[in-house]
Amino acid sequence: MDKISIEPKPTITMRLVKGEDLNHHGTLFAGRTAEWFVESGFIAAASLVDPQQVVCLKIHGMYFTKPARPGQILKFTSKIVLTGRSSLIAHIDVIRAGSVEEPFVSGFITFIFVDENTKPVSHNIVIVPKSEEDIKLYEMAKLLKK
């Protein structure tokens, strides 16, 4: 099967922070953020390959810069920035949307493309970064594979 070369392309998801999403401090619970973070990365991977064949391998980190409060809207921008034979590494950037968009959390997740027995298989996709930002994310993601 021939390799398919593509540029990273962003996918966007939005979430409203509600009362049931809060921790004991009244701010967004990190566990709920992790759920949305993985889901957003999964959507980016599923935009390139069959979602039935994608599993999460590792969250490489989520770096929080500020708390999110009830009523705020979070914008998740995800894109696959590096691929291996069966891996797809997503970068997710989350901002608090509004009149002044503020950074909230960012990080990387590795997904694996698998067969019906959950064994890794080749997806035949090669990421070709072109923008300065995508090249930087590509290089950062390469360091995660070591």
Buried (B, 14 or more C-beta within 10 A) or exposed (E): EEEEEEEBEBBEBEBEBEEEBBEEEEBBBEEBBBEBBBBBBBBBBBBBBEEEBBEBBEBBEBEBEEBBEBEBEBBBBBBBBBBBEBBBBBBBBBBBBEEEEEEBBBBBBBBBBBEEEEEBBEBBBEBEBEEEEBEEBBEBBEEBEE
